Amino acid sequence: GSPGSQMSDVLIVVRIIKADLTHNLDYLGRMDPFAVVTWHSASGKPRQVAKTRTHWSGHMTPQWEHTCRGQPFLASDSVQIEVLEHDTLTQDDYCGGVKVCVLELLGTDTPEMHLGPSEVFQGPFLKLPLKRKEKDMGTVSVQAVLMRSGSHAEGMTAFSSVPTEMFETPVSPMGVGGGTAAFYKLVLRKPKPGQVVDQYIGKDLSRASNEVDFYEQLLRVANNAGLSGIDAILPYCFEYLGVLQAQVAGAPPDRPPVELLVLGNMHKGCKSTRMLDIKVGQNTAQAGWRGKSRIAALRQSLVDALTNSFCEGFRVEGFMGVPQCVSCMDPLLDLGGSSPSISKKAFRMMLQRMSGAEVFMYFIDMHDQRYDQSSAKVKEERIPSEVIELLFMEIICQLCLFALACRKIVIPQKWIGSSVALSFDTECERSRSIPEAEVRRKAHVHCFDWGKSELNTLQTHHAMTDQQHHDRAKYWGYYVGGVDRIAWEAARLYRQRFANSGHWDTLVLKVVDFDSMLPGDFVGRIVINPLQPCQEVVVPLQHCKSGKPLLTYSIEYLELPAGSRLAGVWKIHLVRAHGLPGYDKVLLKVTSDPYVEIVAISSGEGFVHRQRSCVKVATCNPEWDEVLEIPVAAHTDLLEQDLRKAGVHLDQDGALSEVLPPEKYLCRYLDKAGTAPSFRQRANSKATFAGLLDAWEERLDAAAASASRATAAKVGSHEEPMIDLLQQLRHQDGEQSVDPEFLTEVTTQSHELEDLSPRCREGTSAEEVPLLYSPRDNSACRWLCWG
């Protein structure tokens, strides 16, 4: 306990509980206070270790109940606590601060004498005076706790530390991602076998303090023999090393080092990454949850209601490496343009409002990549359509496996605002000598963004009230339902584009005027039937309201070598258009912003899909010179085969095509061809898309049950049913803890769970969600949600 002495393997944790302020610094209303905690050590520079949530309208008596990250105990260290008032338009107001020695916080000069068998020593609750230029501003209530690094007191997390010498310093900033946290480039000094120098990436911990709690808890729960099934999603989480302290390149010398969350780098080894950041769930915020104020939650609920979250249960938050057909779409085009910052926000809103079918259409668009199509070159290298087919198939397999992994999680989780990332390398090697499996390794699916998420375990769930159970059930239903819908949208687009091994008999070239605020204006179209090669031709557009515009195009068929997953591709060369009518009348112009949407139709099998060219701004005579490709599959059942190889059996109750229809927008093309009724008949009379989505989810349930039975067969049979064990757990009269031997028994027999699909359907009230597993069809178990 002498000054400067350090106790090995001991951490000190500071809790910032509340403040009682005496001066109002917000003259127009109530204050919104928050606190910042800075650690002062004689062995290094001051560093910020915590920033509490902002207590909106907390005014003079803010409540935080914030637990700071554990710091190595050194008796000579001191802690500075500053209270500030949040201002949206101006700089935050300083309400007062205090600096105190850690020994004073603990209330003893010999803390090592108080660490008994419990491994935790709690200091007294203290009210520290806040000063601002020697003026009394109130008090802040704090408590310090001393704990050994191996112990984990309730609500307190000891974080893994990453050695500084593991990475080159200083680190370089990489900018801000889809949220507000900054990222930093990390370079390994000595990569291990199988690693690359950019194996990891750093995320600013000051903006991710809740997220690091989740990662640390995830590691501990994962080591608990898979009790709650949480370990099933570990392959889809970013690799987590711990927290790194490092200096930033170009920062002032007196600036303290930043603390970084060290995570696996999705872009490692990639030349050019394309990534979708998809926020999952139809409701992505809740007032009072993880510091979310009512106003912020209301604002977020408006975003949910106005975007694809409300329609399909997910929305795009970020799109990295966008193709040219997306980057050319200016969301403020009809308003005459605006500042870059406003344009960026408008572009993000445009992405958020896109349907899943649109998003994936753009996600796999590679038509801006030109290549040598000579016979010799095609025999040596895969064309971009072959590469994207492999990458997209891998993403679908991983999405389906992720949906099954969610069903293995026994306890309903509350993962609000969490995201799923889909990515691939757009410039991966195309040589045919490279195995297909090597190409598919360039595609990834990850879940991330845990800042507002809770990791619910068997013990914590057992201690919750029925209302809390219903709350977790509802939000877990949102999450799993969103993942199911993402996988469904991807799978049906794959089938419509890449599963047709027959003939595409009809091609529609539709010219549309792009409108950023409203649906595009129809200009005219050309219907090509039958689809066959042709030299460059000039054809008048049909159904035009005015003028006689012309479209120039050519068509050729490229046959691919034997052994390819694609038999060939139709190459549609859009050259130019001439004499288009002007539709930009809002801006008092006589021009248009045209693009071409091509729709390929195979009426015999009910295949139909679309692609789009780039938008040409402010012209009636656009020059595109773009080639869009329509693939012809070598085999129709590639999707079913690859899913079965991945361990996802979705075709046991009938052909997978029965639940993977084309876009609802495109079904009218099949109606005109007279094939839509037969398609509906093949779909077991489930004419609505909601019914088809239900059928998709039921197949995922069956696949999860099949996998669970296979696992149970390997583990061995058990005499006592799982439901009896859960009822035994439920009726432990008032006990808040669970016997370890009993938990081991539950763990062993949890392999017998047949159906772990916690979905909340639309219109289902909380009262309708059962409190225990509810049998379905006398065999399937639905829910873990007991009182």
N, C-alpha and C positions, 0 to 999 in steps of 0.2 A: 503494500500500500504506500510505499514511499514515493515521492514525486519522481516521475520518469520511469517507474517500474512497470513492467508489462506482464500480465498473466497469460500464459500460453493456453490456446484453445478456449478463450473466454471472450464473449461478445457483450457489448453494452447496447441495449435497445432503448431508444427514447420515444415516449408516447406524447404526442401533442393533443391534448384533450379538448380544451376550449379556451376562450378569452373573454374577459370582461372589460370593455373599452369605456372610456369616459368622455371621448370627444368624437363628434360626428364630422367626418371629413367630406361627406357627400352632401353638398348643400341643396341638391335638387331631389333628394329622396333618401332611401335606405341604403346603407353600405353593404358591399359584397366582399367580406374579408377572406383572406387566405394567409397561410403562414409558410415561410421558407426557413429551412434548417441548414446551417452551414457548420461543418466540422473543422475545428482549428487544432492542428497537431504540430508539435515542435519538430517532428521528423519530416514534415512536408508542407505544401501550400494549402491554404484553406480550400475546401471543396464542398459543394452543395450536395447534401445527402438526401434531402426530401423536400417536396413541395406538396402541401395539402391540397385537397379539393377546395374550390371556392364555394363558400356557404352563401348562396344567393339570398339576398334580403336577410342575412344573419344579423346585420346592423351592429348593435353594440354588444351582442352576446352570441358570437358565432360558436358553433359546435363542430368539431372536426373528427375527434376520436381516431387520429391518424397514428399508425405505428411506423416508425422510421426503419430503414434498413439497419441491420446489426453491424456494428463497427468493432474492430479489435480493441479490447480494453487497454488503455494506457492512462495511468493515473494523472499524467501531466496534460492530457487533452482537455479542451473546453468546447462548449457548444454555444453557438449564437442562434437565437430564434428571433425572426423578424416578422411582424404582422403588417400586411399591406392590404389596401382596398382596391379591388379590381375596377379599372376604368376601361371602357370599350374604345373611346375616341381619343383619350389622352393617356399620359404616363400614369402608372399605378401610384396611388398615394401611400406614403410611408406612415403607418400608424404608430410605430414604436418598436423597440427591440431590446433584447437583453442578452448578455454573454455570461455564462456560468461554467465553472469547472465541473467535470464529471463526478468528482468525489462529493461535491456539494449536492449534486442531483441524487446520488445514492444515499446521502445522509450518514456516511461513515468514512473513516480514514482507513479502515481495514476490511474492505469488501470480501477479500478472499476467505476471511473467517466465517462468512455467512453462507457460503456455497456448500450446502449440505447434500444429502443423498438425492434431494429433489432436483438438483442441478440448476435451480433458478432462484435468484434473490431479487425481490421486488423492493425498490426504494419507496420513500414516502411520496404522497401526492403533494406537490408544491405549487404555490401561486407566486410566480416570479413577476417583479414589477417591470413594466414596459416604459421605456424612456424615449423621448424625442427631443433632442437638444436640451437635455437636463429637465425636460418637462414631463411630469407624470401623465401617462396616457392610458393607464389601466393595468391589468394583470393578465398573464397567460398561465394556464394550469397544465402542468407536465408531470410525468412520472418516468423514472429510469428503471430498467430491469437488467440485471446481470444474469447471463446464462452461458452454459458451456456450448461450444459450437455444434456438438452432436445432439443437443436437446432441442425440442421444438415446442415451445409453450403455445397455448391457444392464441391464434391470431398473429403469431410472430414467426417470421421466416428468416432463417440463416442462409445467406446466399453463397453460392459457390464462387470462388475467386479464381480468376485467370491470371497466370504469371505474366508480367509485363514483357519479359524477355522472349515470350513465345511469338510476338509479332514485331515487325519493324515499326519504329516510331521516329518522328511524329506521324499521326494518322491524317489522312486527307478526307475532307468532307465530300459527300456525293450528292448533296441536295436533300430535298424533302420528298417523301413518297406520297401515296394517296392521302395520308392523314397529315399530322402536324409534326411527327417525329423526324429528326434529321438522321441520315445514315452516313456511315464513314467506311472508307475502303480499308480493309485489313489485309496485310501481306504476311504470310507465314514465313518465319526465318528458316525453319527446317521441316519442310513437309514430310510426313510419313509416307510409306509406300501406299499408293492408291489415292493420295491427296494431291491437290494442286495449290499453288501459292495463294489463289483467291478463294480458298475453300470456305472462308467465313466472311461475315460482314458485321459491322457494328451498328447498333441502334441506340440513339441517345436515351439514356436511362431516365433522365429527368422527365421525359415524356412517356415513359413506359414502366413506371414503378409498379403499377398493378399487373402488368404483363409478366414481369419477372417473378412475381409471387406465383402466378399460375404455372409458369415453367418449373419452378422449384417443387411445387406441390405435385405436378404431373410426374416428375421423376420419382418422388417418394411413393406415390400411389402405384405407379407402374412396377415398382419393385415388390409390391404386395401380392405377388402370385396371381395377378390378373383378376382379383376379387370382383371388381365392378366392371370388368371388360374394358377399362380405360386403355389398357396396353394395346388394344386393337387399333387405335388411331395413331399410335406412336410413329409408324412408318410414314404418316402423312403430315406430321409436325416437323418443323425445322429443327435440325440438330441444335441442341443448346449446350454451351460450354460453361457459361457463368458470366461474371461481371469483370470487365477490364477497365483499368484506369490508364489513360494515355493522354499525352499532350497532342494538341491539334496543330497541324502545319499552318504557319502564318499567323498564329495567335500571339498576342502580346506576352512578353516574358512573365509578367505578374499574373497572368490568367491561370486559375487552377486547372488541373487536368480534368477532362471529361470522363464520366463513367459510362461505359458502353455495354449494352447487352450483346453478347457474342453469339450469333446464330449462324446456321448453315446458309451458304450463299446459293440462292436458286440459279444465279447466272454463272456459276463456276464453269469454266471451260467453254462458254458459249461465245460465238463471234457476234451474233446479233439476236437478242432475245425479244420474243413477242409474248406478252403476258396480259392476262385478264385478271383484275382484282374484283371478285364478285362478293358482295355483301349478302349474307344468307339470312333469310327470315323475313316474314311480312311485317314484323314489328321490330324495329332495330333500336328502340330506346324505351326506358321506363322511368317515370319521375321518381326521384329518391333512390334510384339504384346506382351504386358506385359513384355517388356524388353528382348525378344528373339532376339539375334543377327542373322545376315544373315548366319554366319558360323554354329551356333547352329541349326538354322532352316533347313539348308541344310543337316546337319548330321542327324537330326530327320527325314527328308523326305526320306533319304536313308534307315533308319530303317523301316519306313512305307512301302517303296517299297519292301523290302526284307522279310517282315513278313506277317502275316495273315491280317493285316490292309488293305493292298492293295487288297487282294483276297475277304475277307468277311466283311470288315468294322469294325473289332475289332481284338484285340490280347490279349493274356494273359501276364500280367506283373509280376504276382506273384502267387504262388501256395503253400499255407500253409497246412501242414498235408498231404503231398502227400502219396499215397499208395505205397506199396513195388514195384509194377510193374512199377512205374515211378522213384522212388529213385534209382533203380538198373540200370537205363539207363545212362551211362557215356557218355556225348557228345564228350569227347576227347579220347574215348576208342581206336579209330583207330590211334591216335597219340602217344599212349603209356602213356597217363596221363599227368598231369601238376600240377601247384601249385593250392592250394585251391581257391585263388582269381580268377584266370583265369578259373578254372572249374566252379565257381559260375556264372561268366558272360556267359560262353558257355552254361550252363544249362538254363539260362534265355533266351538266344537266341533260344535254342531248343523249349522252351515253346512258345515263340513269333511266331515261324513258324508253330506251330500245327494248324490244321484246327479245326473248331468248333466241328465237329463230334468226332475227336480224343480227344479233351479237355474234353468233357462231358463223353466220354467213360471212361476216367481215373477218372474223378471227382466222378462218382457214383460207382467206383470199391470198393467193400467191401469183396472180396474173401479171403483176408488175415485174416479175422476174423473167427476163428473156433468156433464151438458151439456144444452142446450136442443135437443130433438129435433123441434121444429116444422119443417114442410116448408120454410119460408122460410130458417130458420137453417141447416138441413142443406145447402141449396143454396149457402150462403155459406161455411160452414166444414166442414172435415173432422172427423169424429168421432174420438175417441181410438183406436178399433180401426183406422181407416185410417192414422193417424199411426204407430202402433206397427208396423203391417205394413211400412211404408216403412223405418222405422228398423231393424227386425230384418232385413229383406232386405239393407240396406246392411252391417250387421255380418257377415252370412253371406258376402257377396261379399268383404269385407275379410279374413275368416278364411281363406277358400279361397285368396285371393291370397297371404296370409301363408304358408300351407302350401306353395304353389308357390315362394315366395321362399326358404324353408328348403331346398328341393330344389336350388336354384341354388348353394348354398354347397358348394363342392367339398371343403373340408377339414372333417372331423368336429369339432364343438365340444364343449366340456364346460361347459354352462350349467346348473349345479346351483342349484336354488332360485330360478330366474328365474320371472317372472310375466308373464301376459298380462292387460291391462286392456280390458274392454269397457264402453263408456259411451254414453249419449245424454241429451239434454235432455228431461225429462218435461213441460216447459211451453213447448215450441217453438210458434211461431205456426201456427195451424191454418187460416188463410184459404185458400180454394181458388185465390185469385189468385197465391199463392206457388207457384212451380214445385216439382215433386216433387224435383228435384235439390237445391234449396235446403234442403228438409226433411231430405234424406238427409245433408247435410253436418253435421248435428247428431249423427251417430253416428260413433264412433271405435273403432279397435282399435290398441292399442299394446303393445309388449313393453318390459319394464323390470325393475328390481331386479337389477342385475348384480354385487352385492357378492361373491358366491361363484362368479362366472363367469370363464372364461378365454377370451381371444380367440386362437384358434389360427390361425396363418398358414402359408403354404406353407413358408417357411424353418424355422419352429420345428417344424412337423410332420416335416420331413425329418430333423431332428436327434434325434427321439424314438426310443425303443426299441420293439420289437414289443409289449411289455406295455403301454406307454403308448398305443400305437395302439389296442389292444383296449379299453383303458379309455375313450378318447375315443369310440370307436365305440359302446360300450355306452350311455354317457350321452347321446350325440347321438341314438341310437335312442329313448331314453326321451323326449327333448324333442320330436322330430318326431312320434313316435307320439302323444304327448299333444296336440299341436296338431291332428293329424288327427282325434282323437277329439272334441275340442271342436267343430271344424267340423261333424263328422258329427252330433253331438247337436243342434246348432243347426239344421242343415239338415233333419233329419227332423222336428223339432218344427214348423218352418215348414210343411213339406209337409202334415203331419197337421192343422194348424189352418187354414192359409190357402190351400190348393190345391184344396179341394173346391168345384167349380162346380156340383155337382148338389144333391141334397137330403139333408139330415140326417134320416134316417128314425126314429131312436130316440134318446131322451134318458133317462139314468139319473140320478136325484137320490138320492145316498147320504149319509145322516147318520152321522157318525163322532164318537166321543168322543176328543178329543185326549189322547195320552199322550206325555210328553216323553222317557221312558226306553225305551218299548216301542212297537211298532206300535199305532195307534189301534184302539179297540174298535168293532166294527160295531154300529150301533144299529138301522138299518132303511133301506129304500130304496123308491123309487117308479120304475117303468118306464113311460115315456110313449112309446107307439107307436100311431099315427104322430105325429110332432112337428107340431103345428099351434097357431095362436094360441088363447088362451083367457083369459077374465076371471079375476079372483082366485078361486081354488078352495081348499077345505080337503080334503085327501086323507089317509087313514090310511096310515101307513108299513107296509110289508110285511116279513115275516120277522123281526119283533121277538121277542126272547126273553121279554119281559114287558110288560104294559100294552098300551094302545091309543093310542100317540102319533100326533099329527096334524101335517101339514106344510102350510103355506099358501104358495101361489106363483101367479104369473101368467106368461103367455107372449105376446109380440107380435113381429111381424116389421117391421123398419124397412128400407124400400127406399132405396137410395142413388142419387144422380144418375148419369146416363149419363156415361161417361168415367172413373168411379172404378175403381180396381183391385178393389174389392169391390162385388158386386152388391147386397149388403144384409147385415144381421145379425139373428140371432134374439136377442131380449132376454129373458133368464130372470130374473124378479124374485123373489128369495127373500125372503119377508116375515117369517115366524116359524114356530116349532114349538111344540107344546104337549104336555105330559105325557110328556116323555122319561124313560126309566128312569135311575136314578143309577148311575154307574160309578166314582165317586171313593171307593171303599171303602178304599183304602189310607190315606187321610186321615180315615177314619171319618166320611165325609160321604155324603149321599144325593143329591148333585147330579152333574152332568156338565159337561164342557167341550166342547160340540158345535161342529162345523163341517159344512158341506155340500160334498161333492165332486160336481161334475156331469161326466158322461161323455157326449160326443156321438158318435154312431155313424152312419156311412154304409156299410151292409153291402155295397152294390153295388160300390163302389170300394175298400173296405178302409180307409177313413179312420176314425180314432178318436183323440180327444184328451180331456184332462181339465183342469178348473180347480177352484179351491177358494175358498171364502168365508173370512171371518175367523172366528177362534175366539172363542166367547163363554164366558167363564170362570164356573164355579160356578153353573150355572143349568139347570133342567129345562124352562124356557119361554123359549128364546132369541128375541130380536128382532134380525133381521139387517137387513132393509130394504136389500139389496144387489142390484145388477143385473149379471149376468155375460152377456157377449155371445159368440155363436157365429157367426163370419163365414162368408159364402158368397162364394166368389171369382167375379169376372167371367170369368176365364180360368183353366184348370187348369195351364197351363205357365208361369206367371209366374216360378217359380224357375229353370227352365231358360233362359228368355229373358234374365233379368237376369244370370245367371252368364255366358252367352255374350257379352253386351254388355260385361261386365267383363273378358273375355278368358280365362274359365275354362270350357273345353269338357269337361264331365263326362258328356255323354250320347252320346258317339260309339260306345260299345259297348252301347247299349241305353238304354231309358228310365231316367231318374234315379230313378223311383219304385221300381225293382227293388232298390235298395240303401238305401232310406230307409223302414224299417218303423216301425210305431207302437211305443210302449213295450212291452217284454216283459210288463209287468204288465197292460197293456190288451188283449193279444192274446186273452185268454180271452173277451172280449166278441165278438170276431170268430169265435172257435171256436163260440160258442153260435149265432151267426147263420149258420154254415155257410160262411163265406167264407175262413177261414184257409188251407185246402188250396190254393185257387186263388191266394192271395197267395204261398204258398211256391212254387207252380209258376211264377209270373211271376218269381220271384227265382232262376230257374235251379237249382232244387232245393237251394239253399243255405239250409237251414232254420234253422241256428244263427245267432245274432247275430254271433258271431265271424267266420263266413264272409261275412256281409254287410259287416262292417267291413273285412275284407280286400279285398272287391270295391271298396269306397269308396276305399281307399288305392291300389288298382291304377288306378282311374280318375284319381286325383290324379297318379300316376306318368305315366300316358299324357298327361294335360294338360300336365305339365311337359315331357315329351319333345316334344310338339307345339309348344309355345312355343319350345323350344330349337332345333328344326329350322327354325322360321320365322325365328328370329334368325340362324341359320347361313346361311340362304338370302340374307338381307340382307347379311351380312358377305362372303359369297362362299365358294366351295369351296376346300378345302385338300388337297394331295396326300398329306401325311404324316399317318397316323392318330394320334389323341390318345394311344392306348394305347402307341404306340412312343415318344412323347415322355416319357410317365410312366416307362416302363421305362428310358429313357436317364437320367432323373433318379435312379431307384432305384440304378442301377449306377455312380454316381459314387463311385469307390472311396474311402470314408472321408471324403469332402469334406463339411464342415459348412456350406458356403456354396454358393449356386447362381448361375451366371453370369447377369448381368442380361439379356443378349440372349436367353438361353434362356428366361428367365421371360417376356419379352415375347412369344416365340413361343408359349409355353404359354397366355398370356393371350388371344392372338388366336384360337387354336384351341380354347379352352375353350368357345366357343359351340357346338361340335359335340356336347357332352355331351347325351345323350338322356334319361337317367334318373338323377337325383341324389337318390334317396329312401333315405337311410340309416336304415332301420328295423331294430331288433332285435326279432324276434318272441319271444314267450314260449317258454321252453324252449331257446333258442339259446345255446349256450356260446360263450365267447370264441374257442375254437379253430375254430369253424365260420365265423367272420367272415373273409373273404378279405383278404389283404394288399395286393391290387391290385384294380383294377376287374375285376369278374367279369361276363362277358356273360350276359344273360338273353334268351332267345328270339332269339339271334344278333344282337341289335341294341342292347338296353338295357344301359347300364353302371350298376353298382350303387354302388360304393364307392371312395373314395380313402383308402387306408390302407396305406402301404407302409413297409418297414423301412429 
